[in-house]
């Protein structure tokens, strides 16, 4: 199966003025790769959900997806099983 960057898909399917309030990324173990392929300056959802594995807070904050999202200016505000909700800290 071929893959394409998230930013390309968003560019092709969104108008220039359109904003994203909520994005749920669920791509069977490729969440990190998908999130890394976004243009976070252009496409910046208010809330992003991604699958992050870890039972404790300590495990959760050290996961690559959590570190990426923190670097992009997002913070964890909720967790439901393996789904972690990231909130744009600049919004």
ROTORRO-547327 format. One record per residue (C-alpha): residue in three letters; x negated, y negated, z negated. Coordinates in steps of 0.2 Angstrom, whole numbers, padded with zeros to 4 digits, always signed. Layout:
% residues N
ALAXYZ...
This chain:
% residues 91
UNK+0000+0000+0000UNK-0007-0017+0004UNK-0007-0031-0008UNK-0006-0050-0007UNK-0010-0064-0019UNK+0004-0070-0029UNK+0001-0088-0024UNK+0003-0083-0006UNK+0020-0075-0009UNK+0026-0091-0019UNK+0020-0102-0005UNK+0030-0093+0008UNK+0046-0092-0003UNK+0047-0108-0012UNK+0050-0126-0007UNK+0037-0139-0012UNK+0049-0147-0025UNK+0055-0131-0032UNK+0049-0127-0050UNK+0048-0110-0059UNK+0055-0109-0076UNK+0054-0091-0080UNK+0042-0077-0072UNK+0043-0059-0076UNK+0027-0049-0070UNK+0030-0030-0070UNK+0019-0022-0057UNK+0015-0005-0065UNK-0002-0008-0073UNK-0008-0022-0061UNK-0001-0037-0071UNK-0019-0044-0074UNK-0023-0044-0055UNK-0007-0052-0050UNK-0009-0066-0063UNK-0027-0069-0058UNK-0021-0071-0040UNK-0009-0086-0044UNK-0013-0104-0041UNK-0009-0110-0059UNK-0011-0128-0055UNK+0002-0127-0041UNK+0014-0113-0048UNK+0015-0115-0067UNK+0031-0107-0074UNK+0037-0113-0091UNK+0038-0095-0097UNK+0028-0079-0091UNK+0032-0061-0097UNK+0018-0048-0094UNK+0015-0031-0100UNK+0001-0031-0113UNK-0003-0016-0124UNK-0008-0017-0142UNK+0001-0014-0158UNK-0007-0027-0169UNK-0009-0046-0167UNK-0028-0043-0167UNK-0027-0030-0153UNK-0015-0042-0143UNK-0026-0057-0144UNK-0041-0048-0137UNK-0033-0041-0122UNK-0038-0047-0104UNK-0021-0054-0100UNK-0019-0063-0116UNK-0037-0071-0114UNK-0032-0076-0096UNK-0016-0084-0101UNK-0024-0093-0115UNK-0038-0100-0103UNK-0023-0106-0091UNK-0015-0115-0106UNK-0002-0103-0111UNK+0001-0096-0129UNK+0010-0081-0135UNK+0027-0085-0143UNK+0036-0068-0143UNK+0033-0049-0141UNK+0046-0036-0137UNK+0037-0018-0137UNK+0024-0021-0123UNK+0032-0036-0115UNK+0023-0052-0121UNK+0031-0069-0118UNK+0019-0083-0114UNK+0024-0101-0115UNK+0016-0115-0106UNK+0007-0126-0120UNK+0007-0141-0109UNK+0026-0141-0105
